[in-house]
């Protein structure tokens, strides 16, 4: 076995480790909880009242690794003390990258996105204001 054949798997593992430790938030909006941060953009942008929209979300731990647990998403209007009439679905695209479909703001006003993020028996909730 040549030295090249021995080093190639080691080099590949090193690159994979670097990729996992380089979680970068992206998007137009961001929020933070105890040890997690999210960044996201709406599709389409801007959001139109009464029309369905989606989110493209990136989620990272404070240590720079991507979040790979479960996300439950919702949106609420704090001033009116109610939420949406719909429950968004969450699809994991890659470690730390998610697509959330099924949002619909049924009335104008200030909304908050809420992301309940669970992993290893623990959870945190990230809340992000979305003023209109």
MOKA-V64186 format. One record per backbone hydrogen bond with DSSP energy under -1.0 kcal/mol. NH is the residue of the N-H (numbers start at 0). CO is the residue of the C=O. Records with the same first field share a line. If there is no record, write none. Layout:
# MOKA-V64186
NH=CO / CO
This chain:
# MOKA-V64186
5=1
6=2
7=3
10=6
11=7
12=8
13=9
14=10
15=11
16=12
17=13
18=14
19=15
20=16
22=63
28=39
30=37
32=35
36=59
37=30
38=57
39=28
40=55
42=53
49=104
50=47
52=102
53=42
54=99
55=40
56=97
57=38
58=95
59=36
60=64
61=34
63=60
66=58
69=117
71=115
73=113
75=111
76=81
79=76
80=76
81=76
83=74
88=100
90=98
92=96
93=96
95=66
96=93
97=56
98=90
99=54
100=88
102=52
110=129
111=75
112=127
113=73
114=125
115=71
116=123
117=69
118=121
121=118
123=116
125=114
127=112
129=110
